[in-house]
Structures are given as structure tokens and as C-alpha cells.
Amino acid sequence: MKISIKNFILTGILSAFAVVGLISAGVKTSAQADRESANGHGTIVVQDEQGKNVKRQFSFNARRAADGTVSGNAVLHNASFTGANGKKYKASFDISCLKVVGNIAVIGGFIKRTNDPSLVDAAFFTVQDNGEPGKNSDRISGINFFDDNPSTTGSPSLCEQTSPNAFPFMTIDGGNIQVRGSAAQ
């Protein structure tokens, strides 16, 4: 069997491209894994307006893309107080701001749906990942709105200027929170 120089060079070039492709794919995967993110779900037992123990349930996810933009969403069901429609408070919002400092993430977004029209504004909360399992260890703050004035609207990007300890934390009774920081920190 005769191997031509052309085939030998072509095989070498294709092998080099394959190696470069594998190396760049590994770099891309590693860079993606290093991007900031926070996600979680859980329950906190709180007292309602009548003093009964009820569950405040939450879920959220936030991720910084390669271009620096942040996207995600959050859902809150808070049985401890009643919304303007007379039902237990519910809200969902689009997340557009994320700041990670160690094991704490500050998250900001804008209310998308709620059963209380007086609470439609930029909203912020913080989470703390204290390892596995999250139950009785991880912590979350309450939702904090830009202000109490329905005629003004804040910017979710204000989470970038918010201290990681700006809002009081509550330890979750069930669930898990995960915070991942950037290698560039």
C-alpha cells in the first residue's frame, strides 16, 4: 500500500484541526462553568396575619451570559400576607441583575405578574449558599421593592450597588440554594 505525501499532509492537518477544536471546546466549557449563577428553591415557615404557621415558597434562577447580560426568573408564594385581590400573595418576576460576592448573590428583577398591583416595581433579594444540604443552612432574604410609591419605577440593575448583607436573611426550612461565582473575581 502506497501512502502519498498529499494524504499524509492532509491527515496531519485534519488531526491538528481536531486537536485545536477539542482544546477550544474545553476552554469554552471551562469559561461557561466559571460564569456567575444562582439558583434554588425552598420553603420557609413564617407566621401569617392570624399568627398561624404557613409556608413561604420560592424558586429562582439567574445566570450571567458570556456577553455580561443576566437572565432568569423567580416565583414567590407567600401565604403570610394577603394581596390586593384578597388572596395569598403571589408574584413572578424576570431577573436581569446578578452580583455574586463569595457565597452570597444579590439578585434584581422586575415584577412580571402579581396579585397585588401596588407591588409592581423593581424587586431585589439576596441568597446565601452555605453548602450541602441546603435545608436548615442556606439563607434567603425577603423581597425588597425599589420603593413604596406605585407611581415610580426603579431599575433592577441597582442590585450591582447593593451590599450582599443589605437585607436580613432567613434560614430555609427545606430546599437548596446554589451560588456560583466567576473565576474573574
C-alpha positions, 0 to 999 in steps of 0.5 A: 500500500502506497501512502502519498505525501498529499494524504499524509499532509492532509491527515496531519492537518485534519488531526491538528484541526481536531486537536485545536477544536477539542482544546477550544471546546474545553476552554469554552466549557471551562469559561461557561462553568466559571460564569456567575449563577444562582439558583434554588428553591425552598420553603420557609415557615413564617407566621401569617396575619392570624399568627398561624404557621404557613409556608413561604415558597420560592424558586429562582434562577439567574445566570450571567451570559458570556456577553455580561447580560443576566437572565432568569426568573423567580416565583414567590408564594407567600401565604403570610400576607394577603394581596390586593385581590384578597388572596395569598400573595403571589408574584413572578418576576424576570431577573436581569441583575446578578452580583455574586460576592463569595457565597452570597448573590444579590439578585434584581428583577422586575415584577412580571405578574402579581396579585397585588398591583401596588407591588409592581416595581423593581424587586431585589433579594439576596441568597446565601449558599452555605453548602450541602444540604441546603435545608436548615443552612442556606439563607434567603432574604425577603423581597425588597421593592425599589420603593413604596410609591406605585407611581415610580419605577426603579431599575433592577440593575441597582442590585450591582450597588447593593451590599450582599448583607443589605437585607436580613436573611432567613434560614430555609426550612427545606430546599437548596440554594446554589451560588456560583461565582466567576473565576474573574473575581 
